[in-house]
Structures are given as C-alpha cells and as structure tokens.
Amino acid sequence: MKKTLMEVTKILNEKFQVIPLLYGSFALEEILKKDYQAHDIDLLIPIEVLKNKIDLIEAFVMNGFTYFNQEVLTFEKNGIEIEISNLEEWIKNSNWDIEENTLIHQDKIQYELLSAKNLEKLYQFLISDKRRSKEKKQKDQEKLNDLKKFLER
C-alpha cells in the first residue's frame, strides 16, 4: 500500500506540482500504527488540479493505473484503489485546521498526513452523514473511539 501511495504521490508532485493530503483509513493506520484493513488510498487535492481530470487520467493511465469512471476520481493498480477528491470540500465539511497536518518527505516525494485531531473531525462528520451505510458508520465509530483514546494520551 505504501509503495502505491509513493507512486501516486510522485505523479501528483512531478506532473501537477501538488502535494496531496492522505486521509481516511490508511491515514488512520499511519497515525495510530494499527491495522484497520484499509482497502484503498484516499487522497485530497485542490479543486483547481481536479478540474484537469483528463490530464490526471492520462498521467495515471500512462503509469499503469486503470481508471474507473465513478463519482470520485478512482484508479486501481495491483489490486489497490486510489480515490482522489476535492480538498476544499472536505476542509469545509469536516472543519479541519490544515495547519495541524504533517508534511511527509520521503525519497524526494511529499504528501501531507491528516492529523489525529482532523481525523477525529472526519470520523465525526462521517458518522453524521445520512448517505453513509449503517455498517460503515459502525466501523467509523470504532475508529473514532480509538482516535479519542489516542488523543487523550
């Protein structure tokens, strides 16, 4: 999963001069060092970059990713899905303080990691989202409970 994250991040850094923000279950695993069986990589980029959808698709396909025409920009490689969404929308929905996030540098590649406090806000938002399934909300609540314990330390 980490290898795919680095590959995706490299494409976004080099071809689009953007530093993506890692959020969701994989970000939670990185922060809490606990396996939540993340099945995908959730990334956020600015809407200005997302507007270049055709260029994004072309860049990823040229690097061996398969594109899926879904509501969220979705790619797959080696059995790992990558979903790329609108950064500004999630900042607004979850009321994040983006200054709290951590910038990760690895092998000349950069991405941001959503902070534990911002992950807490994310899961609070997801639990209240009427469109989310009951099963997902139960998993979200478990993750939120773990985050609260982590933040209390």
PyMOL commands that set and color helices and strands:
alter all, ss='L'
color gray80, all
select helices_A, chain A and resi 2-16+25-32+47-50+53-62+87-94+98-100+116-128+134-152
alter helices_A, ss='H'
color red, helices_A
select strands_A, chain A and resi 21-23+40-45+66-68+73-77+80-86+102-106+109-113
alter strands_A, ss='S'
color yellow, strands_A
deselect
rebuild
show_as cartoon
